[in-house]
Amino acid sequence: MRIVLRILATLACVSITLLNATDVGAEHNRKSANPVVDAIKMVREGRKTFRYDTFGNEDFWGGALGLHSAIAGSANGGIGPGVSPATALAVGLKVDSSALPKDVKKALARGEVDLNDPATTLTLLALDAVVGVQGRFDDSGAIRSIGITCALCHSTVDDSFAPGIGRRLDGWAARDLNVGAIVALSESVAPFAQLLGVDEATVRAVLNSWGPGKFDAALFLDGQAFTPGGNTAATLIPPAFGLAGVNLHTWSGWGSVTHWNAFVAVLEMQGKGTFYDPRLKDAGKFPVAAANGFDNVRNDPDLVTPKLAALQFYQLALKAPAPPKGSFDRKAAQRGKKLFAADGQAGCAYCHVPPIFTEPGWNVHTPEEIGIDGFQANRGPEDRYRTSPLKGLWSHAKGGFYHDGRFATLYDVVNHYNDFQGLGLNKGQKRDLVEYLKSL
């Protein structure tokens, strides 16, 4: 009987403990947000960061380079002729129509806005309407600095209002944007000249050699401005959509999405944050980075790291856009799909595994495996090229395909693999395969 009583007493204690634990758990659940609500909140935070956060880089683009002065022009307290909306649109900058007041839209539609006046550009900046660019104004309305955001290179607009003016398309590659020409407008490029050990004229010449839709993220790591053949070493700006499930990011597989976000925010955008990558200590491969301690950058306060989680969350939520209706031959695409399959004649899906259309895992290959030179691969840490995700190919065809746009069309890409791998595809099969790629 005593043993039974002890067991009952123990069970009672356990029950009370469990009840208390249940009460605590219930209270915790009441205080915790629904995971779906949390996800929506993070997406919104990430979108705000992606579109508007400069990470404090105004000190560089405005303070060190004086880019805002060149945009304003001498008539508005700056230098030179200034940058009018017409000029800004010509170099690929975009205007978010949703940021424009109704009266401004009406005036634009009636042709009453002077698009050749830099003062109009300043008005657009003050309205937060220039995609990827943030103006900083004083109380008198004069521009005092300028910063850039992720959206500068990885957003465009749908041209729904006018060419270059429309609703934002986040994650799209800015293939109209001439980054180099815009930066070359700066009052000073001395920080770049000092970093690379050349004069400012050389820096401007290099920047102007990039052309639309290209950017050289490795220039400030290795100092190589041109290929052995004399072409620009800049690569095409890739899209930032369709990356959910994709491991390595960038043409040469530097790292994950969040690695590259930190890399770009701190080293390229010149934001104030923390970045660590000991691979950049390699003075043979990355002489500029190694000499300047880019392997371990620390800023206090850190304006980047607290934003990385939500920024990554938003980017992974950006789905690749579906192709426009009527933009491909459906019957041909169905035939091409069979050729594309891993066991099909072309066998593309062996590497471009559906539905992510890259390899699950370490998705990179040597230059020899894909039949091209290794110049750009060797500028990265792994000496390899990433198996690029193929969803939404149609939306970033401008500028060509592969990292440097060496193949002008998808048909050229198919021809390359047909010859290199001896696929034996005839003209009709090549066209079918292209139609399938256009359908992704």
C-alpha positions as CSV (number, residue, x, y, z in Angstrom):
1,M,0.0,0.0,0.0
2,R,2.8,2.4,0.9
3,I,4.4,1.7,-2.5
4,V,1.1,2.3,-4.3
5,L,0.7,5.6,-2.4
6,R,4.2,6.7,-3.4
7,I,3.5,5.9,-7.0
8,L,0.3,7.9,-6.9
9,A,2.0,10.8,-5.3
10,T,4.8,10.8,-7.9
11,L,2.2,10.7,-10.7
12,A,0.4,13.6,-9.1
13,C,3.6,15.6,-9.1
14,V,4.3,14.7,-12.7
15,S,0.8,15.7,-13.7
16,I,1.1,19.0,-12.0
17,T,4.5,19.6,-13.7
18,L,3.0,18.7,-17.1
19,L,0.0,21.0,-16.5
20,N,2.3,23.8,-15.5
21,A,4.5,23.1,-18.6
22,T,1.3,23.1,-20.8
23,D,0.2,26.4,-19.3
24,V,3.7,27.9,-20.0
25,G,3.6,26.5,-23.6
26,A,0.1,27.8,-24.1
27,E,1.1,31.2,-22.9
28,H,4.2,31.1,-25.2
29,N,2.0,30.2,-28.1
30,R,-0.4,33.1,-27.3
31,K,2.5,35.5,-27.3
32,S,4.2,34.1,-30.4
33,A,3.1,35.2,-33.8
34,N,1.8,32.8,-36.4
35,P,4.7,31.6,-38.6
36,V,2.8,32.9,-41.6
37,V,2.5,36.3,-40.1
38,D,6.2,36.2,-39.2
39,A,7.0,35.3,-42.8
40,I,4.9,38.1,-44.2
41,K,6.5,40.6,-41.8
42,M,10.0,39.4,-42.9
43,V,9.1,39.7,-46.6
44,R,7.9,43.3,-46.0
45,E,11.1,44.1,-44.0
46,G,13.3,42.5,-46.7
47,R,11.5,44.4,-49.5
48,K,12.0,47.7,-47.7
49,T,15.7,46.9,-47.3
50,F,16.1,45.7,-50.9
51,R,14.4,48.8,-52.3
52,Y,15.5,51.6,-50.0
53,D,18.3,50.7,-47.6
54,T,21.7,52.2,-48.4
55,F,23.5,50.7,-45.4
56,G,25.0,54.1,-44.8
57,N,26.8,54.3,-48.1
58,E,26.0,57.9,-48.6
59,D,29.3,58.7,-47.0
60,F,31.0,57.1,-49.9
61,W,28.8,57.9,-53.0
62,G,28.0,61.4,-51.8
63,G,30.8,62.2,-49.4
64,A,33.9,60.6,-51.1
65,L,32.8,60.6,-54.8
66,G,30.4,63.6,-54.8
67,L,28.1,61.8,-57.2
68,H,25.2,64.0,-56.1
69,S,27.0,67.1,-57.2
70,A,27.4,65.8,-60.7
71,I,23.7,64.8,-60.8
72,A,22.5,68.2,-59.5
73,G,24.6,70.3,-61.9
74,S,26.0,73.8,-61.4
75,A,22.6,75.4,-61.7
76,N,21.5,73.5,-58.6
77,G,24.5,73.9,-56.4
78,G,26.6,71.1,-57.9
79,I,29.1,70.8,-60.8
80,G,28.9,70.5,-64.5
81,P,25.8,70.2,-66.6
82,G,23.9,67.9,-64.3
83,V,21.9,64.8,-65.1
84,S,18.5,65.4,-66.5
85,P,15.7,62.7,-66.5
86,A,16.3,62.2,-70.2
87,T,20.0,61.4,-69.5
88,A,19.2,59.3,-66.5
89,L,16.7,57.2,-68.5
90,A,19.3,56.9,-71.3
91,V,21.8,55.3,-69.0
92,G,19.2,52.9,-67.7
93,L,18.0,54.4,-64.5
94,K,14.3,53.7,-63.9
95,V,11.4,55.7,-62.3
96,D,8.9,54.0,-60.0
97,S,5.5,55.4,-61.2
98,S,3.8,54.4,-57.9
99,A,6.0,57.0,-56.1
100,L,4.7,59.8,-58.3
101,P,1.8,62.0,-57.1
102,K,-1.2,62.1,-59.4
103,D,-0.6,65.7,-60.5
104,V,3.0,64.8,-61.5
105,K,1.7,61.9,-63.6
106,K,-0.8,64.1,-65.3
107,A,1.8,66.7,-66.0
108,L,4.1,64.0,-67.5
109,A,1.3,62.7,-69.6
110,R,0.6,66.2,-71.0
111,G,4.3,66.8,-71.7
112,E,4.4,69.6,-69.1
113,V,7.5,68.3,-67.3
114,D,10.9,69.3,-68.5
115,L,12.8,66.0,-68.8
116,N,15.9,67.9,-69.9
117,D,16.3,69.8,-66.6
118,P,18.5,68.3,-63.9
119,A,16.2,70.0,-61.3
120,T,13.4,67.5,-62.4
121,T,15.8,64.7,-61.5
122,L,16.3,66.1,-58.1
123,T,12.5,66.3,-57.7
124,L,12.2,62.6,-58.6
125,L,14.9,61.8,-56.1
126,A,13.1,63.7,-53.4
127,L,10.0,61.7,-54.2
128,D,11.9,58.4,-53.8
129,A,11.0,57.6,-57.4
130,V,14.4,56.8,-58.9
131,V,14.8,53.0,-58.5
132,G,17.8,52.1,-56.5
133,V,19.0,55.6,-55.7
134,Q,18.4,57.6,-52.5
135,G,18.9,61.3,-52.4
136,R,19.6,63.0,-49.1
137,F,18.3,66.6,-48.9
138,D,18.7,69.4,-46.3
139,D,15.9,71.5,-44.8
140,S,16.1,73.9,-47.6
141,G,15.5,71.2,-50.2
142,A,19.1,71.2,-51.5
143,I,20.7,67.8,-52.2
144,R,23.5,67.0,-49.8
145,S,24.4,63.4,-50.6
146,I,23.3,60.3,-52.4
147,G,23.3,56.5,-51.7
148,I,22.5,53.4,-53.7
149,T,20.4,50.3,-52.8
150,C,20.2,46.6,-54.0
151,A,17.4,47.6,-56.4
152,L,19.8,49.7,-58.5
153,C,21.2,46.6,-60.3
154,H,18.5,44.1,-59.5
155,S,15.2,45.8,-60.3
156,T,13.6,47.4,-63.4
157,V,10.1,48.7,-64.2
158,D,7.4,47.4,-66.5
159,D,7.2,50.6,-68.6
160,S,3.5,50.7,-67.9
161,F,3.5,54.6,-67.8
162,A,6.2,55.3,-70.3
163,P,9.6,53.8,-71.4
164,G,11.6,53.6,-68.2
165,I,8.7,54.6,-66.0
166,G,6.4,52.1,-64.5
167,R,5.8,49.6,-61.7
168,R,8.8,48.0,-60.0
169,L,9.9,44.5,-61.1
170,D,12.1,43.5,-58.2
171,G,14.7,40.8,-58.8
172,W,15.0,41.5,-62.5
173,A,18.5,42.1,-63.9
174,A,19.0,45.7,-64.8
175,R,20.2,45.0,-68.3
176,D,19.6,48.6,-69.5
177,L,21.7,50.1,-66.6
178,N,25.1,51.5,-67.4
179,V,26.6,51.3,-63.9
180,G,30.1,52.3,-65.1
181,A,29.0,55.4,-67.0
182,I,26.9,56.5,-64.0
183,V,29.8,56.1,-61.5
184,A,32.2,57.8,-64.0
185,L,30.1,60.9,-63.7
186,S,31.2,61.4,-60.1
187,E,33.0,64.5,-59.1
188,S,35.9,62.3,-57.9
189,V,36.9,58.7,-58.4
190,A,40.0,59.1,-56.3
191,P,39.1,56.3,-53.8
192,F,39.0,53.8,-56.7
193,A,42.3,55.2,-58.2
194,Q,44.0,54.8,-54.8
195,L,42.7,51.3,-54.4
196,L,43.8,50.2,-57.8
197,G,47.1,52.2,-58.0
198,V,46.2,54.1,-61.2
199,D,45.1,57.6,-62.1
200,E,41.5,58.9,-62.1
201,A,41.5,59.1,-65.9
202,T,42.2,55.4,-66.1
203,V,39.5,54.6,-63.6
204,R,36.9,56.5,-65.7
205,A,38.1,54.8,-68.9
206,V,37.6,51.4,-67.3
207,L,34.2,52.3,-65.9
208,N,33.0,53.6,-69.3
209,S,34.2,50.3,-70.9
210,W,31.6,48.2,-69.0
211,G,28.6,49.1,-71.1
212,P,24.9,48.6,-70.3
213,G,23.9,45.7,-68.1
214,K,27.4,44.9,-66.8
215,F,29.3,45.3,-63.6
216,D,32.7,44.1,-62.5
217,A,32.5,43.0,-58.9
218,A,36.0,41.4,-59.0
219,L,37.8,44.5,-60.2
220,F,38.4,45.8,-56.6
221,L,39.6,42.3,-55.6
222,D,42.1,41.5,-58.3
223,G,42.6,44.7,-60.3
224,Q,41.9,43.0,-63.7
225,A,40.0,45.4,-65.8
226,F,40.2,43.5,-69.1
227,T,40.3,40.0,-70.5
228,P,43.4,38.7,-72.2
229,G,41.6,39.5,-75.5
230,G,41.2,43.1,-74.5
231,N,37.4,43.0,-73.8
232,T,35.9,44.4,-70.6
233,A,36.2,42.0,-67.6
234,A,32.8,43.1,-66.4
235,T,30.1,40.5,-66.4
236,L,26.3,40.7,-67.0
237,I,24.1,41.6,-64.1
238,P,22.3,38.4,-63.1
239,P,18.7,38.3,-61.9
240,A,17.9,38.0,-58.2
241,F,14.7,36.1,-58.6
242,G,14.1,32.3,-58.7
243,L,16.8,31.6,-56.1
244,A,14.8,29.5,-53.7
245,G,16.4,26.1,-53.5
246,V,19.5,27.3,-55.3
247,N,22.8,26.9,-53.4
248,L,25.6,29.0,-54.9
249,H,25.0,32.4,-56.2
250,T,26.8,34.5,-58.9
251,W,28.4,33.4,-62.1
252,S,31.4,31.9,-60.5
253,G,29.7,30.5,-57.4
254,W,31.1,32.7,-54.6
255,G,28.6,31.6,-52.0
256,S,25.0,31.7,-51.0
257,V,22.5,34.5,-51.5
258,T,23.2,35.9,-48.0
259,H,27.0,35.7,-48.5
260,W,26.7,37.7,-51.7
261,N,24.4,40.2,-50.1
262,A,27.0,40.9,-47.4
263,F,29.8,40.9,-49.9
264,V,28.0,43.5,-52.1
265,A,26.6,45.6,-49.3
266,V,30.0,46.1,-47.7
267,L,32.6,45.7,-50.4
268,E,30.8,47.0,-53.5
269,M,28.1,49.3,-52.3
270,Q,30.4,50.6,-49.6
271,G,27.9,50.1,-46.8
272,K,28.9,50.1,-43.2
273,G,28.8,46.5,-42.0
274,T,30.6,43.3,-41.3
275,F,32.0,41.0,-43.9
276,Y,34.2,38.0,-43.4
277,D,35.7,35.7,-46.1
278,P,39.2,34.4,-45.5
279,R,39.5,33.3,-49.1
280,L,40.3,37.0,-49.9
281,K,43.6,36.7,-48.0
282,D,45.0,35.0,-51.1
283,A,47.3,37.7,-52.4
284,G,48.0,35.7,-55.6
285,K,44.4,35.5,-56.7
286,F,43.1,38.6,-54.9
287,P,46.0,41.1,-54.6
288,V,43.8,44.2,-54.1
289,A,41.5,42.6,-51.6
290,A,44.4,41.0,-49.6
291,A,46.3,44.3,-49.5
292,N,43.3,46.2,-48.2
293,G,42.0,43.7,-45.6
294,F,38.8,42.9,-47.4
295,D,38.8,39.4,-46.0
296,N,37.6,40.8,-42.6
297,V,35.8,44.1,-42.6
298,R,34.2,45.5,-39.4
299,N,32.1,48.6,-38.9
300,D,30.6,49.9,-35.7
301,P,27.7,50.4,-35.9
302,D,27.0,47.5,-38.2
303,L,24.2,48.6,-40.6
304,V,24.3,45.5,-42.8
305,T,24.2,42.4,-40.7
306,P,20.9,43.1,-38.9
307,K,19.2,43.4,-42.4
308,L,20.6,40.2,-43.9
309,A,18.0,37.7,-42.7
310,A,14.9,39.6,-44.0
311,L,16.7,40.6,-47.2
312,Q,17.5,37.0,-48.0
313,F,13.9,36.0,-47.1
314,Y,12.5,38.6,-49.5
315,Q,14.9,37.6,-52.3
316,L,14.0,33.9,-51.9
317,A,10.4,34.9,-52.2
318,L,10.9,36.4,-55.6
319,K,9.6,33.9,-58.1
320,A,10.9,33.9,-61.7
321,P,8.4,35.6,-64.0
322,A,6.3,33.5,-66.3
323,P,6.9,34.1,-70.0
324,P,4.4,36.4,-71.7
325,K,1.5,34.8,-73.5
326,G,2.3,34.0,-77.1
327,S,6.1,34.5,-76.6
328,F,6.9,30.9,-77.5
329,D,5.6,28.0,-79.6
330,R,3.9,25.6,-77.2
331,K,3.9,22.5,-79.4
332,A,7.6,23.0,-80.2
333,A,8.3,23.6,-76.5
334,Q,6.7,20.2,-75.6
335,R,9.0,18.5,-78.1
336,G,11.9,20.5,-76.7
337,K,11.1,19.4,-73.2
338,K,11.6,15.8,-74.2
339,L,15.0,16.7,-75.6
340,F,15.9,18.7,-72.5
341,A,15.1,15.8,-70.1
342,A,18.0,14.1,-68.4
343,D,17.5,11.0,-70.5
344,G,16.6,13.0,-73.7
345,Q,18.9,13.6,-76.6
346,A,20.2,16.9,-75.3
347,G,20.2,15.8,-71.7
348,C,20.2,19.4,-70.3
349,A,18.3,18.4,-67.2
350,Y,21.2,16.2,-66.0
351,C,22.7,19.5,-64.7
352,H,19.7,21.9,-64.9
353,V,17.5,19.7,-62.7
354,P,13.8,20.7,-62.7
355,P,12.1,22.5,-61.1
356,I,15.1,24.7,-59.8
357,F,17.0,24.1,-63.1
358,T,20.4,23.9,-61.5
359,E,22.0,21.1,-59.5
360,P,20.8,20.6,-55.9
361,G,24.0,20.9,-54.0
362,W,27.4,22.2,-55.1
363,N,26.2,23.6,-58.5
364,V,29.4,24.5,-60.2
365,H,31.6,23.1,-63.0
366,T,35.1,23.6,-64.4
367,P,35.5,25.6,-67.6
368,E,36.7,22.4,-69.3
369,E,33.4,20.7,-68.4
370,I,31.3,23.3,-70.2
371,G,33.7,24.0,-73.1
372,I,34.7,27.7,-72.5
373,D,37.7,29.6,-71.3
374,G,38.4,30.0,-67.5
375,F,39.2,33.7,-67.3
376,Q,36.2,34.7,-65.2
377,A,36.0,31.4,-63.3
378,N,39.6,31.9,-62.2
379,R,38.7,35.3,-60.7
380,G,36.4,33.5,-58.2
381,P,37.5,31.3,-55.3
382,E,36.6,28.0,-56.8
383,D,37.9,28.4,-60.4
384,R,34.5,27.2,-61.6
385,Y,31.3,28.4,-63.2
386,R,27.9,28.0,-61.6
387,T,25.1,26.0,-63.3
388,S,22.8,29.0,-63.8
389,P,19.1,28.5,-62.9
390,L,17.1,28.8,-66.2
391,K,13.7,30.0,-64.9
392,G,12.7,33.3,-66.4
393,L,15.4,33.2,-69.1
394,W,13.3,35.3,-71.4
395,S,13.4,38.3,-69.0
396,H,17.1,38.7,-69.2
397,A,18.0,37.9,-72.8
398,K,19.2,41.5,-73.4
399,G,23.0,41.5,-73.5
400,G,23.3,37.8,-74.4
401,F,23.9,34.7,-72.4
402,Y,26.6,33.3,-70.1
403,H,28.5,35.5,-67.7
404,D,29.9,37.8,-70.4
405,G,27.1,37.6,-73.0
406,R,29.3,35.7,-75.4
407,F,26.3,33.9,-76.9
408,A,23.9,36.5,-78.4
409,T,20.9,34.1,-78.6
410,L,19.6,30.9,-77.0
411,Y,20.1,29.3,-80.4
412,D,23.8,30.1,-80.1
413,V,23.9,28.5,-76.6
414,V,22.3,25.3,-78.0
415,N,24.7,25.3,-80.9
416,H,27.6,25.5,-78.5
417,Y,26.6,22.4,-76.5
418,N,25.5,20.6,-79.7
419,D,29.1,21.0,-81.0
420,F,31.0,20.6,-77.7
421,Q,29.1,17.5,-76.5
422,G,28.3,16.0,-79.9
423,L,24.6,15.9,-79.3
424,G,23.7,15.4,-82.9
425,L,20.7,17.8,-82.9
426,N,19.3,18.8,-86.2
427,K,18.0,22.3,-86.9
428,G,14.4,21.5,-86.0
429,Q,15.4,19.9,-82.7
430,K,17.5,23.0,-81.9
431,R,14.6,25.2,-82.5
432,D,12.4,23.0,-80.3
433,L,14.9,23.2,-77.5
434,V,15.1,27.0,-77.8
435,E,11.3,27.2,-77.6
436,Y,11.3,25.1,-74.4
437,L,14.0,27.4,-72.8
438,K,11.8,30.4,-73.7
439,S,8.9,28.7,-71.9
440,L,10.6,28.4,-68.6
